[in-house]
Amino acid sequence: MKKRNPYKTAQQEAMLQYFLEDKNNFLTVKTLLASLQELNIDIGQTTVYRFLERQALEGAVIKIYPVDGSGTQYWRVPFPQVNLRGKLVCLKCRRVIPLICEHLDMFSEHVLEKHKFNLSLQHSVLYGYCEDCDN
C-alpha cells in the first residue's frame, strides 16, 4: 500500500509552515486557526485539529493538557525524541524541558512490580517551575 503524503493540500502546507515558524509559543486549535485566518488562509477547525493531532502522534509536537483548565496546547518539538522519558513543563514561562532520567526508569519498574501498572514514560508530563522562574 502506498503511503499517503500528509502535507498534500495548501491548507496543510500553510499550517505546517506556520507551526514550524512559531518556535516559542504553545498553540491551541483556536490560536492556530485565528492566526491562519489573519493570513487570509481559509481553513476549518476540524482540519486544524486533525493536523495538530497527527503532528502529536508523529512526535513532531508535544501535546500538553494545561492545569488551568484551558484548551489542549501543542508545542513544536525542538529536540530529538530519542530516549525521551517525559517532559517538564514550567507553569510560569511554559518552557518544556525534555526529561531523560534513569531514576524515572527505576520508578517505572517499581510501579510495575509493586502496583502492577505499566507506565508510559514518553507521555509523562511533570509540572512545576524551571530554574529561572523559581527564583
N, C-alpha and C positions, 0 to 999 in steps of 0.2 A: 504494500500500500504506500502510495506517495505521501510524504509529509507535507502538510499544508503550510504555506508561508503565513505566519501570524500577523505580519505587518503589511498586508496587501493593499488596504484601502488608504485613501488620502487622509481620512479621519484618524486611522490608527497610526499612520506616519506622523501626523501632527501631534498626537498625544505622546508618542514615544519621544519625539524631538523636544517637546516642552518639558517632559519629565526628565530627560537627560540634562537639560539646561538648568533646571531648578535643583541646585546642588545642596542647599541648606534648609529647605523647608519641608515640613510634613505636608502632604497633600491629602485632602479628602475628596470623595467623589464630587461633592458640591464645589470645592475650591478649584479643582481642575476643570470642571465643566464651565464655571464662571470665567476662568482665565482664557479658555479656548474661545468662548463666545465673545470676549473682548477683542480677540484677534480675528473676529468675523468667521470663525470656523463653526459651521452648523453641525452640531453633534448631539446625540441623545444621551440621557442619563444612564440608560441601560448599557450603551456602548462603552461609556467611561467606566462604569462598574465592572464590566466584563474584562476590559483592558487591565485595570488595576489588579483584579483577582488573578488573571493569567500571569501577570508580572510577578505577583507574590508566589504563585505556585512554581514558577520557573526560578525563583530565588533572586530575581533582579531587584526586588523591593522587599522591605520588611513591613509587615502588617502589624500595626500597634493598636491595641484597644486602650484608649485613654482612661485613666482612673477617674476623670472628672465627669464622665458620662457623655461627653461629646462623641461625635461620629468616629468611626474607624479611620485611622490615619495610615498613610503609606509613605515610606521614605526610601529613596533610591539607595541601594547598597553600594558604598564606595570602596568596599574591601572584598576580597575573595571569600567564598563561603566554606573553604576547606577547613575541616575540623571545628567549625563553629559550634559552640555548646551553649548558645543562648545570647541574649543581649542585655545590656544595662542601659536603662533609659532615664535620663535626668528629668525630673519633674519640673525643673525651673527653665533650663535652656533647651530642653528636648533633645539634647545630644544623645546619639546612640553609639554605644561602645561595644565592640564585639567581645564576647566572653569565651575565652579558651582557657579552661582551668581544670587541672586534673582532680581537684577537690570536688568539682561537680560530678565527675565520673564516679568518684568514691561515694558521694551522696546518692547518686542514681542506683548504684549497686546495693547500698543499704536499703533504699526504699523497695527495691525489687525483692531482696532477701527477707526483710522484716515485715514488709507491708503488702507483698505480693502485687506490686503495681510497677509497671514498666514505664518509666518517664521518657518523654520525647524531648530530649535536651535542646535540640536545634530550634524548638518552638518556645523555649523558656524566655520569659521577659521578667527582669527584676527592676523594680522602680526605686528610685532614691535620688540622691544629689551627687553630681560629679564634684571633683576636687575644686574646680573654680567656683561653683555655686554654693558649696557647703561652707565657705568662709564668710 
